[in-house]
Amino acid sequence: MGLLGLLYGVVVLGIMMIYVYGSVIPEATWKEIMNVNKEGTYIGIVVPNAFELKPLLQSPSFVPHHKFPNLDFAEKRFRIGELEKKRVVVVMSGLSMLNSGLSTQLLLTLFNVEGVLHYGIAGNLNPNLQIGDVTIPKYWAHTGLWNWQRFGDGPNDELALEVNGDYSRKYGYLKFSNYNNYTKDSNYSKPVRNLLNNVWYQAEEIFPVNGVPEVRQHAFWVPVHKKYYQIAKQLKNVKLSGCVNTTTCLPRNPSVVRVKKGITANVFVDNQAYREFLNSKFGATPVDMETAAVALVCFQQRIPFIAIRALSDLAGGGSALSNEAALFTSLASQNAFDVLLSFISLLKINS
């Protein structure tokens, strides 16, 4: 192909892009996106809520783009700029798996993103860690996808559609009758059955973009990027805040800890029994409502990804009076961002 043919191909591709996106993306917005992408690759940053975004926006290390500081599309605001002199696109997803997954996909579709960083707060399932600590898991799983077994069936009974490969008993189950208040009461000669029976945890179906279309695979424990996880090893000495105010401080200075597993579901866990179950069943430390969706989208799109989650509460394992998040949310949000800032300073991004 000669130069003339190459130029013709570029022009045709440009016309196709405008045509394809014209009915969805306003032409002026599409031009802004193209101008932003011409500057090179970006690190995408996905943050769940406004209180977690606040430390970034208040940081002197974040410098908005001189011409395109914000780009609004599909009810999402994409903030463009530099953080620690690295080009970034920041999007606040909102609460839940749906919002975080949708926001991540939009981020990767619109912008030239070479890696995704996710940060925020989380509940703590690990009795060996404390509020304020910042965790960086190696694997993430979505634990909100269930097959709810009919009453009377047990672990040896095949699940509906299991034979088709839709569902599996591989990842274990939660038996509700184990948590009846009177199960162990001496007045009963045998455990009382529970009509809710069992729920079995399921892997997500994924369809990798470089695989065969419509041929599914399954993913439960989704790994973060190996290189990113290795870089995170250098963060253990990041100085973190341990005090909410002059009178309220944590028992020790918080620390950054690389852990093995984190889990996500559309559930705010504030229940001691379920907290202990999740920790013993899955060996997980942070529990949140967004990260696994970000991980799954990046995994399917083959985009490097890592998540940084600061522990804001004990997921029901603390005082019976109230959840600790109301007191420690701002501290945990700041600690999570401070670790993100140190992490991105260590990154070498492409031009």
C-alpha positions in Angstrom: 0.0 0.0 0.0 1.4 3.4 -1.0 1.2 6.6 0.9 -1.9 7.7 -1.0 -3.7 4.5 -0.1 -2.7 4.8 3.5 -4.0 8.3 3.7 -7.2 7.2 2.1 -7.6 4.4 4.6 -7.1 6.9 7.5 -9.7 9.3 6.1 -12.2 6.4 5.6 -11.6 5.2 9.1 -12.2 8.7 10.5 -15.5 9.1 8.6 -16.6 5.6 9.8 -15.8 6.6 13.4 -17.8 9.8 13.2 -20.7 7.9 11.5 -20.6 5.1 14.0 -20.5 7.3 17.0 -22.4 10.3 15.6 -25.7 9.2 16.9 -24.3 8.5 20.3 -21.4 10.9 20.9 -21.9 14.5 19.8 -19.4 15.5 17.1 -17.8 18.2 19.3 -17.3 15.7 22.1 -15.8 13.1 19.8 -13.4 15.7 18.5 -12.3 16.5 22.1 -11.8 12.8 22.8 -9.6 12.5 19.7 -7.6 15.5 20.6 -7.1 14.1 24.1 -6.0 10.7 22.8 -3.5 12.3 20.4 -1.4 13.4 23.3 -0.6 9.7 24.1 -1.6 7.0 26.5 -3.2 7.6 29.9 -3.6 5.9 33.3 -7.2 5.4 34.0 -8.4 6.0 37.6 -11.7 4.6 38.7 -13.0 5.8 42.1 -16.4 4.9 43.6 -17.8 7.9 45.4 -17.4 11.7 46.0 -15.8 11.4 49.4 -13.1 9.0 47.9 -12.6 11.4 45.0 -12.2 14.4 47.2 -8.5 13.8 48.3 -7.5 13.5 44.6 -9.2 16.8 43.6 -7.7 18.6 46.6 -4.2 17.2 46.0 -1.6 19.7 44.5 -0.2 16.7 42.6 -3.4 16.6 40.4 -3.1 19.2 37.6 -6.2 19.4 35.3 -5.6 19.6 31.6 -5.2 23.2 30.4 -7.7 22.8 27.6 -9.8 19.7 28.3 -10.1 19.4 32.2 -13.5 17.7 32.0 -15.3 15.6 29.5 -18.9 14.7 30.2 -20.5 11.7 28.5 -23.3 9.2 29.3 -23.9 10.9 32.7 -20.2 10.4 33.6 -17.6 13.1 34.1 -14.1 12.2 32.9 -11.5 14.4 34.5 -8.4 14.7 32.4 -5.0 15.9 33.7 -1.8 14.8 35.3 -1.1 13.1 38.6 2.5 13.0 39.7 3.3 14.2 36.2 1.6 11.1 34.7 -1.3 11.6 32.2 -4.5 10.4 33.8 -8.2 10.2 33.1 -10.3 10.0 36.3 -13.9 8.8 36.5 -16.2 8.6 39.6 -18.3 5.5 39.0 -20.8 5.6 41.8 -21.8 2.8 44.1 -22.2 -0.9 43.0 -20.9 -3.4 40.5 -23.1 -2.1 37.7 -21.8 1.5 38.0 -18.2 0.6 38.4 -18.2 -1.9 35.5 -20.1 0.4 33.2 -17.7 3.3 34.0 -14.6 1.2 33.5 -15.9 0.0 30.1 -16.7 3.6 29.0 -13.2 4.7 30.1 -11.5 2.0 28.1 -13.8 2.6 25.0 -13.3 6.4 24.9 -9.7 6.9 25.9 -6.3 5.5 25.1 -5.8 3.8 28.5 -2.8 1.7 29.1 -3.6 0.7 32.7 -6.3 1.1 35.3 -5.9 2.0 39.0 -8.8 1.7 41.4 -8.9 3.0 44.9 -11.4 3.5 47.8 -12.5 2.3 51.1 -13.5 -1.3 52.2 -14.8 -3.3 55.1 -12.2 -5.4 56.9 -12.7 -9.2 57.1 -9.2 -9.9 58.5 -8.9 -9.9 62.3 -5.1 -9.5 61.9 -5.5 -6.0 60.4 -7.1 -2.8 61.7 -9.1 0.1 60.4 -6.8 2.6 58.5 -4.6 -0.1 57.0 -4.4 -0.1 53.2 -4.7 -3.4 51.4 -3.6 -4.4 47.9 -5.0 -7.8 47.0 -3.5 -10.1 44.4 -6.9 -11.6 43.4 -10.4 -10.3 43.3 -13.7 -12.2 43.2 -17.3 -11.3 42.8 -19.2 -13.2 45.6 -22.6 -11.9 44.7 -23.4 -14.3 41.9 -25.3 -17.3 43.4 -27.2 -20.4 42.5 -29.9 -20.7 45.3 -30.6 -24.4 45.9 -34.1 -25.7 46.5 -35.1 -26.8 49.9 -34.1 -30.4 50.6 -31.2 -30.6 48.3 -27.6 -30.6 49.6 -24.0 -30.6 48.6 -24.3 -34.0 46.7 -27.3 -32.8 44.6 -26.6 -31.4 41.2 -27.6 -27.8 40.7 -30.1 -26.8 38.1 -28.4 -26.3 34.7 -25.1 -27.6 36.2 -24.9 -30.3 33.5 -24.8 -27.5 30.9 -21.9 -25.8 32.5 -24.0 -22.8 33.6 -23.4 -23.4 37.3 -20.9 -25.2 39.5 -20.3 -26.5 43.1 -16.6 -25.7 42.8 -16.5 -22.6 45.0 -18.5 -23.8 47.9 -21.7 -22.7 49.5 -23.4 -21.0 52.4 -25.8 -23.1 54.5 -28.3 -20.8 56.2 -29.3 -23.3 58.8 -25.8 -23.1 60.3 -26.8 -19.6 61.5 -30.2 -20.4 63.1 -30.2 -19.0 66.6 -31.4 -22.3 68.1 -29.4 -24.7 66.0 -27.2 -25.7 69.0 -29.9 -25.3 71.7 -29.9 -28.3 74.0 -33.7 -28.4 73.8 -33.5 -29.7 70.2 -32.2 -33.2 69.5 -31.1 -32.3 65.9 -30.4 -29.1 63.9 -33.5 -27.2 62.7 -33.7 -27.0 58.9 -34.0 -23.7 57.2 -36.2 -23.1 54.2 -33.6 -20.8 52.7 -31.3 -23.9 52.4 -28.0 -23.2 50.6 -26.6 -20.7 48.1 -23.6 -21.7 45.9 -21.1 -19.1 44.8 -20.5 -18.9 41.1 -17.8 -17.7 38.7 -18.6 -14.9 36.2 -19.0 -15.7 32.5 -16.4 -13.8 30.5 -16.0 -13.4 26.7 -12.4 -12.3 26.1 -12.1 -9.8 23.1 -9.2 -11.8 21.6 -11.1 -15.1 22.0 -13.8 -16.8 19.9 -17.0 -14.6 20.0 -19.8 -16.0 22.1 -17.7 -18.8 23.5 -17.7 -18.3 27.2 -15.1 -18.9 29.9 -15.4 -18.6 33.6 -13.5 -16.4 36.0 -13.8 -16.4 39.8 -10.4 -15.3 41.2 -9.3 -12.5 38.8 -5.6 -11.6 39.2 -4.3 -8.0 39.2 -1.4 -7.2 36.9 1.8 -9.0 37.9 4.0 -6.0 37.3 1.7 -3.6 39.2 1.6 -6.1 42.1 5.3 -6.2 42.2 5.6 -2.4 42.2 3.2 -2.4 45.1 5.8 -4.2 47.2 7.7 -0.8 47.4 4.7 0.9 49.1 5.1 -0.7 52.5 6.8 2.4 54.0 4.2 4.9 52.8 3.3 7.2 55.8 -0.4 7.0 56.6 -2.7 9.0 58.8 -3.8 7.3 62.1 -5.9 10.1 63.6 -9.3 11.5 62.7 -8.7 14.5 65.0 -6.7 15.4 68.0 -8.6 13.1 70.3 -9.5 10.1 68.0 -6.5 8.0 66.9 -6.1 4.4 66.0 -4.2 2.0 68.3 -1.2 1.9 65.9 0.0 3.7 62.8 -1.7 2.2 59.7 0.3 0.3 57.2 0.2 -0.8 53.6 -0.2 -4.6 53.2 -0.2 -6.7 50.1 -2.8 -9.5 50.7 -3.9 -12.5 48.7 -7.6 -11.9 48.2 -10.4 -9.3 48.1 -14.0 -9.8 47.4 -16.9 -7.7 46.0 -20.7 -7.9 46.0 -23.6 -5.5 45.9 -23.9 -5.9 49.6 -22.7 -3.6 52.4 -21.5 -6.1 54.9 -22.2 -5.1 58.5 -22.8 -8.6 60.0 -20.3 -10.4 62.2 -21.5 -13.9 61.2 -21.2 -13.2 57.5 -17.9 -11.4 58.0 -16.4 -14.5 59.7 -17.9 -16.8 57.0 -16.3 -14.8 54.2 -12.9 -14.7 55.8 -12.9 -18.4 56.6 -14.4 -19.5 53.3 -12.4 -17.3 50.9 -9.5 -16.1 52.9 -10.3 -12.6 51.9 -9.3 -9.3 53.6 -11.2 -6.3 52.0 -14.8 -6.5 51.1 -16.4 -3.8 48.9 -19.1 -3.2 46.3 -17.1 -2.2 43.1 -13.6 -3.6 42.6 -14.4 -7.0 41.1 -16.4 -5.3 38.3 -13.4 -3.1 37.4 -11.2 -6.2 37.6 -13.4 -8.3 35.3 -13.7 -5.6 32.7 -10.0 -5.0 32.6 -9.4 -8.8 32.6 -11.6 -9.2 29.5 -10.0 -6.2 27.8 -6.4 -7.3 28.7 -5.7 -4.0 30.4 -3.3 -3.9 33.4 -5.2 -3.3 36.6 -4.7 -3.0 40.4 -6.9 -2.0 43.3 -6.0 -0.1 46.5 -8.5 -0.4 49.3 -8.2 1.2 52.7 -10.1 -0.4 55.6 -12.8 1.9 57.0 -14.7 -0.5 59.2 -14.9 -4.1 60.6 -17.8 -5.2 58.4 -19.9 -5.9 61.5 -17.1 -7.3 63.7 -16.7 -4.3 65.9 -18.9 -2.6 68.4 -22.6 -3.3 68.5 -23.4 0.4 68.7 -22.6 1.5 65.2 -20.5 0.8 62.1 -17.1 2.4 62.3 -17.2 3.7 58.7 -19.2 6.8 59.8 -16.1 7.9 61.8 -13.2 6.6 59.7 -14.4 7.1 56.1 -12.4 10.3 55.6 -9.2 8.9 57.1 -9.5 5.7 55.1 -10.2 7.6 51.8 -7.1 9.8 52.4 -4.9 6.8 53.2 -6.1 5.0 50.0 -5.3 8.0 47.9 -1.9 8.6 49.5 -1.0 5.0 48.6 -2.3 5.5 45.0 -0.2 8.7 44.7 2.9 6.8 45.8 2.1 3.9 43.4 1.6 6.1 40.4 4.8 8.0 41.1 6.6 4.6 40.6 5.0 3.9 37.3 6.8 4.3 34.0 4.1 4.9 31.3 4.4 4.8 27.6 4.6 8.1 25.6 
